[in-house]
Amino acid sequence: MSHLSWPICRPSPVDALCPPTANALCYGPMETKHRCVQAPAQLSAAMGDWYGTHAGQLLLADIKSRLNEVLAERFGYHALQIGCLASGLDLMAASRINHQVCLDTNALAADVVADVAALPFDADCIDLVLLMHTLDFAADPHQVLREVERILIPEGCLIVIGFNPWSLYGLWSLALGWRNQAPWCGHFYSSARLKDWLSLLGFETETCDYRGFRPPIQRAGLLQRLAPMERIGCSVLPLIGGVRLLVARKRVATLTPLKPRWQQRRGIIPGKLAEPSARIRTHVQRR
C-alpha cells in the first residue's frame, strides 16, 4: 500500500450521535454476545491465522470476489482499510483509488497503528473506508462507526465486512464462543441491527450481500465436496451466508440558499385610492 502523506490530526473523542436507547448493546436470539479477553493486537493476529486455515482461505476467496466487484465501481483520492488480517494480504487490490492505507492494532501487518475508536485523521478527508471484522471485535462499535462517519467525506463509501449470526458461523460461535478463541468469541451482529446503527448516523445502505455457505470445518476434502452449497445458498437461501458484506454511503443534508423576491410597494394617490400596479402610458406626439 502507498505511504504518501495523509491528513493526520491528534485523535480526539467525538460527541455521541445515537440516542441513549440505541447505545445499549442489545442482542437478538441468535446474536452472539461473547467477550474476547485478548488484546486487540492478539485478536488481529488470531484472525489472520484463522484466515490461513482451509475454511478461512475459501471464505476469503469468496469475500475478495465480491469485494473486487464493489471496489471497481468506487473512485476517490484516499482509501482506508481498518483491519489488516496479515501482512502482504491486500484486500483493496482491485480499487481504483491509488492512495491506500491499512490501519490496525497489529504493528506487523499495518501501515498505521492506532485505536479504531479514535482514528488519527482529519474530518471529511477519506473517500472510502473498509471495515474488515472491525465491529465484530470492537469494545464500542458505536464509537467506531461515529469515527468513521467523522472522517468520511460527504457521499463517501463505507464497506462493512462481518460475520452473520444467522448462519452456520453463528451456530459455531454459539457452541465454541466459551473457548475465547477468534473468531468465535467475537460479536456477531445482524444486518438489521447494523443498518439501524448506520441510519442513525446518516448512512444509506446500498447493498448487502452474503458469502460463505459451507460450514467452517477444517477438512479440505469435505469442504471440496460441499462446494455446491455456495451455489445453492446464493440462489435459494442468500441470507444465511457466514459473512455479510454491506455497502453504505454517507448522506449529508445540504441547505440551498434562496434569493429573496423583492416586491415593489404600491403607492397611495390622492383620494386614498391604491395606485394601480401597472399603468399604460400614452405618448402624445406634438405636431
GUGUTOR-754852 format. One line per 10 residues: number of its first residue (from 1); their letters; for each residue z, y, x of C-alpha. Coordinates in steps of 0.001 Angstrom, whole numbers, plus 500000, padded with zeros to 6 digits. Layout:
<rs>
NUM = A = Z/Y/X; ...
</rs>
This chain:
<rs>
1 = MSHLSWPICR = 500000/500000/500000; 499481/503593/501035; 502196/505504/502879; 500975/509043/502180; 503402/511818/501345; 504998/511766/497908; 506655/514494/495844; 510181/513314/496624; 513298/515069/495417; 517015/514367/495595
11 = PSPVDALCPP = 517856/511818/492862; 519997/513133/490068; 521013/511646/486722; 519228/512854/483615; 520673/513523/480205; 520648/510731/477673; 517830/510955/475153; 518793/507976/472988; 521364/508266/470202; 524719/506537/470804
21 = TANALCYGPM = 523818/503725/468442; 520710/502916/470472; 522552/502915/473803; 524710/499976/472815; 523407/496702/474219; 522994/494568/471121; 521284/491205/471179; 519383/489140/468667; 519901/485429/468123; 517521/484494/470951
31 = ETKHRCVQAP = 518019/487438/473311; 519954/486292/476358; 522994/488283/477440; 523878/486725/480789; 525025/488867/483685; 523809/488211/487211; 526613/488882/489657; 524380/489069/492726; 523491/492347/494356; 520162/493916/493292
41 = AQLSAAMGDW = 518601/493133/496684; 519627/489476/496364; 518179/489282/492854; 514899/490749/494056; 514701/488201/496875; 515612/485379/494472; 512819/486392/492095; 510373/486407/494983; 511479/482909/495918; 511113/481683/492324
51 = YGTHAGQLLL = 507568/483046/492086; 506803/480966/495157; 507514/477722/493263; 504905/475702/491343; 505805/477180/487957; 506133/480671/489423; 502726/480608/491095; 500988/479509/487892; 502771/482197/485891; 501984/484851/488493
61 = ADIKSRLNEV = 498286/483938/488383; 498264/484398/484604; 500074/487732/484911; 497678/489057/487562; 494670/488001/485497; 495764/490170/482564; 497176/492926/484777; 493874/493341/486598; 492154/493992/483261; 494679/496689/482379
71 = LAERFGYHAL = 494672/498390/485777; 490883/498558/485935; 490930/500989/482990; 493546/503388/484415; 492875/506419/486604; 495038/508947/488387; 496435/510071/491733; 499784/508288/492163; 500886/504798/491065; 504409/503402/491409
81 = QIGCLASGLD = 505397/499737/491237; 509116/499064/490705; 509972/495509/491667; 508027/494131/494638; 508957/490413/494487; 507752/489679/498031; 506106/491397/500965; 502348/491006/501036; 502140/490483/497260; 500098/493357/495840
91 = LMAASRINHQ = 500098/493319/492050; 498102/496571/491881; 495145/495492/493989; 492758/495992/491049; 493930/499549/490385; 491535/502437/490999; 494450/504648/491999; 494344/504830/495775; 497868/506121/496415; 500231/503259/495538
101 = VCLDTNALAA = 503864/502769/496491; 506264/499906/495765; 509949/500700/495155; 512677/498080/495326; 516226/497499/496481; 514968/494867/498933; 514014/496670/502140; 511950/493723/503395; 509380/493997/500601; 509429/497645/499538
111 = DVVADVAALP = 507839/500856/500766; 510677/502891/499241; 514259/501626/498892; 516124/503353/496062; 518209/502816/492963; 515982/502177/489945; 518392/504199/487783; 517893/507337/489921; 514301/507478/491103; 513746/509849/494074
121 = FDADCIDLVL = 510660/511576/492661; 509949/514900/491011; 509455/515162/487275; 505929/514777/485892; 504347/513591/489146; 503403/509900/488654; 500307/508764/486767; 501158/505066/486373; 504405/503084/486602; 504622/499282/486691
131 = LMHTLDFAAD = 507997/497667/485934; 507981/494101/487251; 511045/492418/485682; 512976/495622/486323; 514573/495748/482873; 515435/492029/482986; 517985/492643/485754; 518914/496305/485268; 522565/497103/484556; 521461/500025/482340
141 = PHQVLREVER = 517890/499521/481085; 518049/502720/479015; 518687/504811/482127; 515774/503122/483894; 513435/503994/481039; 514719/507569/480937; 513990/507936/484651; 510502/506501/484191; 509857/508931/481337; 511014/511790/483553
151 = ILIPEGCLIV = 508665/511076/486472; 505592/510171/484401; 503066/512883/483691; 502133/513618/480068; 499778/510869/478873; 500915/508759/481833; 500762/504966/481615; 503737/502582/481677; 503330/498814/482138; 506411/496675/481468
161 = IGFNPWSLYG = 506427/493021/482529; 509411/490953/481465; 510482/487586/480124; 510150/486834/476424; 513302/485402/474763; 511198/483783/472012; 509600/481272/474372; 510284/478182/476428; 511535/480517/479133; 514084/481850/476673
171 = LWSLALGWRN = 515286/478299/475969; 515591/477653/479705; 517643/480827/480022; 519997/479783/477235; 520501/476399/478882; 520700/477474/482548; 521974/481044/482404; 525534/479977/483171; 524420/478880/486664; 523987/482528/487657
181 = QAPWCGHFYS = 520572/481902/489221; 517498/484092/488887; 515526/484316/486713; 517687/482564/484113; 520711/484849/484492; 518782/487987/483502; 518483/489839/480206; 515518/488691/478133; 514735/491477/475645; 512439/491030/472662
191 = SARLKDWLSL = 509284/493108/472278; 510602/494706/469090; 513691/495986/470901; 511651/497274/473835; 509221/499082/471544; 512146/500698/469761; 513588/501976/473044; 510214/503340/474120; 509591/505084/470800; 512914/506930/471144
201 = LGFETETCDY = 511651/508329/474458; 508288/509399/473048; 506163/506473/474247; 503379/504990/472165; 502777/501266/472608; 499105/500473/473127; 499021/496710/473755; 501481/493842/474090; 500179/490545/475488; 501892/487278/476387
211 = RGFRPPIQRA = 501245/484805/479176; 502867/481579/480392; 502970/478977/477616; 503789/475989/479801; 507449/475056/480371; 508911/476331/483666; 509260/472907/485231; 508771/472281/488941; 506467/469264/488813; 502966/470152/489919
221 = GLLQRLAPME = 501311/467077/488391; 502911/467561/484991; 502121/471267/484992; 498491/470448/485684; 498372/468051/482732; 499944/470701/480494; 497262/473266/481354; 495707/473093/477822; 498926/474636/476489; 497793/478005/477868
231 = RIGCSVLPLI = 494568/477982/475870; 496232/476669/472721; 499115/479117/472987; 496857/482151/473400; 494817/481268/470313; 497411/479690/467998; 500880/480999/468958; 500330/484093/471106; 503863/485471/470566; 505727/482651/472319
241 = GGVRLLVARK = 504417/483215/475843; 507011/483185/478586; 506190/486666/479879; 505395/489854/477975; 503009/492469/479366; 503427/495705/477404; 501335/498827/477962; 502605/502173/476663; 501591/505806/477055; 503839/508832/477332
251 = RVATLTPLKP = 503143/511220/474491; 504164/514872/474719; 504019/517161/471706; 502425/520495/472600; 502542/523797/470734; 499281/525633/470086; 499810/529410/470044; 498253/531062/467003; 496825/534535/467252; 498345/536844/464597
261 = RWQQRRGIIP = 495969/538094/461947; 496422/541840/461565; 495615/543300/458152; 494918/546967/457549; 497394/548557/455188; 495876/550013/452054; 496326/553738/451843; 497506/555846/448879; 495269/558539/447457; 496467/561472/445310
271 = GKLAEPSARI = 497458/560393/441847; 499429/557417/443137; 496423/555171/442952; 495754/552483/445545; 492850/553174/447831; 490143/550527/447491; 489881/548159/450417; 486120/548668/450693; 484045/551748/449960; 480387/552263/449518
281 = RTHVQRR = 479367/555368/451287; 476187/557070/450254; 474417/559211/452713; 472530/562147/451212; 469690/563302/453293; 469269/567027/453186; 465837/568279/452800
</rs>
